[in-house]
Amino acid sequence: TDRLWRKNMRSHGRQCPGVDLNRNFGYKWGGKGTSANPCAQTYRGSKAFSEPETFYISKFISNYPRDTFKAFLSFHSYGQYILYPWGYDYQPTADKADLDRVARQAGTTITKKSGGKYTVGPSATTLYPAAGGSDDWAKGFAGIK
């Protein structure tokens, strides 16, 4: 078992199973930080929303009026980060100050409760570029903060 395994385990007819679900969302799909190689840990899939998990999340959210959802959180077990869009590009979002303020408040609260320190910032500049992420899709396509 690989604790840091990042792909689902769905077979796609090749020797290496899985798609990195956080590279499989349709907003800026196939860009920086993704791979077309099915054996890569950052394999984005054959097309945007090729995986049932990403397809049904997008379908669920898209079935509601655009202003229904007020926030979108994406949780990962990789490290102690609170990241927000954009992941596909180094440019800041128009509301970066708002996102940063909320993320820093969350980090401070978690630190007070657990003692763990969290690094906060936009995905691309804080960690690395990663196109096709769920949070980029939620913000860029669905209009969720």
C-alpha positions, 0 to 999 in steps of 0.5 A: 500500500502506498500512503501517498497514492494519488490516483483512483484505481480504475482500469483503463485498459493499460498496465498502469491503473488510475487517473489523478482525479484532481487533474481530471476536472474540465477547467483548463484541463490538460495544462501545466502539471499534468501528464498524458502518460497513464503510468504517471502519478499526475495522469490527467485521464483521456479527457476531462471528466473521464472518471465517474467521480469527477463527472458526477461531482460536476453534474451534481453542482451543475444541476443547481443555480449558479449562486447556490454554493457559497464555498468549495473545499477540496481536501487532500492528505498530502501535506499541511497546506491550505491552497486555493485557485489558481492551480493551472496558472501563476496569475492571482484570482481577482479575489485573492485577498478574500481567499487568502484571508479566509485560508489564513483564518482556517490555518490559524484555527487549525494550528490553535486546535492541533499545533500543526502549522499550515502553509497558505496560498494559491496552489500554483505558486505555493506548491506547484502548477496543477491544471484540471483541479476541482477547486479551479473548476469550481471557481472558474466554471461553476463560479463558486468562491 
